[in-house]
Amino acid sequence: MKRITLYICTFCMMFTLSGCSDFFDQESDQVIYTEKDHLNNATDTIYSMTGILSKLQALADRTVLLGEVRGDLVDLTSVANKDLRELAQFNVSDDNMYNAPRDYYAVINNCNYFIAHADTAMKNNRNEYIFMKEYAAAKAIRAWTYLQLVLNYGSVPFVTDPILTKEESELNYPRYDILAICEYFISDLLPLAEKYGRQYPGYGSIRNTDSRFFYFPLNIVLGDLYLWAGSASGNKEYYKQAALRYYKYIAERNGDNSTYATGTNIAKWPTNSTTWSRPNDGWSASTFMLENYSDDSELITMIPCDSIRAEGNYSELRNLFNSRQENSYKVSIEPSSRLKEISAAQEYCNVSVNGITSYSPKGLSNNMSGDLRLWASVSEGYTYDLTTGDRIETQTIYKFATRNVHIYRKQLVYLRMAEALNEAGYPHMAFSILSEGLNNDVIRTISAWYNETDSVFMSQFDFPEARYIQMGLDEFVGTGGRRGYNTIGMHSRGSGLTPYNIYYMAPFDQITEDCYTVDHYDTLVVDNDTTVVGYLIPQVLGPEKIAQLQDYVREQILQEGVLEFAFEGTRYYDIMRFALRDDNPGQFMANRIYARRGAQNADIMRAEIKTDLTNKDNWYLKWKGSIGF
């Protein structure tokens, strides 16, 4: 490989309120590029792409921490540092290590440079464009980074050309809010999604990790952009497009006519459990510890981090969440009372071989009441100080057993597809993702509740029964059943066999007398008795019943995000997105964040946080008067 000469562009520290020079440190290496006007060979292109990926590492920890510490599912221990406490209390100073917009702009500026200089017209001897996969990957990374930036700061300077001089850094750039960011990058990515939506730069394995995990799939990023655009605007069409983009990723993940099913990894009580003493965990190990790429792998995207601090991009998440020798076995972040309340409030439905249901009791220790995903995620124990012999309480959160930071995984795509479908007006289909899993048989049954136009929309989702095989009673209890089953409702991953759960039924299952109409009558003769039978079919539900069902499913989706994704950095953004749709967004946000110490202690939490979260401006970070509201 030939030697590449790097030129490091430096920026002065003359701050202006509207210029982008605010976001760059003096003598920092914000843009890595070659002496050529175009990136037109493999060496230049690979080096520039890995430069972008290296800049992403600075965003890894804060992507999780900004999304989790400001939410209601974790609390801080006495050893937590000042910067974490500022996040938790919504009182973030300019010098907080997690309040550094320049790190986002470093990624963006490198992407801008790559996009501007990559020779996308160059072809190989098979008439294929050589660098379009890298070009598409850079555009997806840029869109994802801008989305994270605007979600955290609310309104941000927007620039799509590389900044290479002091003068360029001091120009007045327009400010874009969430909707403007989403609409710009929807238009930017759509032309690439059809051809390059499933193609990634082919760099093989790097440090024993498949490099396909390093990229942000175009269709998932588009799904997120549409979902946030719908939340910010109320435009139902955006939700429809979000659902279709998430589906498109699922349908194409492994090629045409392939399968990318939810899988059947679950934490469960043994069938016919009577002692309720020890569940089985088939959930956490399969979900979080494996980083090998396969047709059914849970992981989709990660930010790879270094294994030792000396390498410069070392993730501290393991030390913040887990008791380790590096942190003297003292963690900074622990599950909140609210998380434990939500988990314990679920009704775990166990089903015996003969179909008899039972529900796990309340009051079990070690997070074993209700949904079992919290039990499977967290282990609490103790060790002893080698010097003093003192007992030290320990905590392990298995989601942070790796040095890498996971961003997208399969269940997130399915749950966001459910969210988009519900907001688009298809709550039956959304709820099926939670309760039983989707296949075409389910979709056909659901279509009976909708008019022809809506049924045509739902017909775009193709989950063939032969490939998406649902788990039923026989599979749940282990007595045989269908071979190759691979689909369950997401709620069953921790709360037992959900289709049998009488406590997990949507309103359309409970209200039947006015939801059906007689299709036709038949006269039946049985043992000389004549009986007239009317065959009931579902009515097309009107707006009032759809709205009723949407409200129920909306809360179940938000709750499922708690049970499945606690600690992973999605919670604060989920609350924000749902709040934007509410009639009173500020109160919606405040009610959930102030409940962090438990629903009964909201007033205590409100006094401790002090910041008025009913004011939407206070949801976002601010930095030196240059960014944020």
Disulfide bonds with the S-S distance in Angstrom:
none
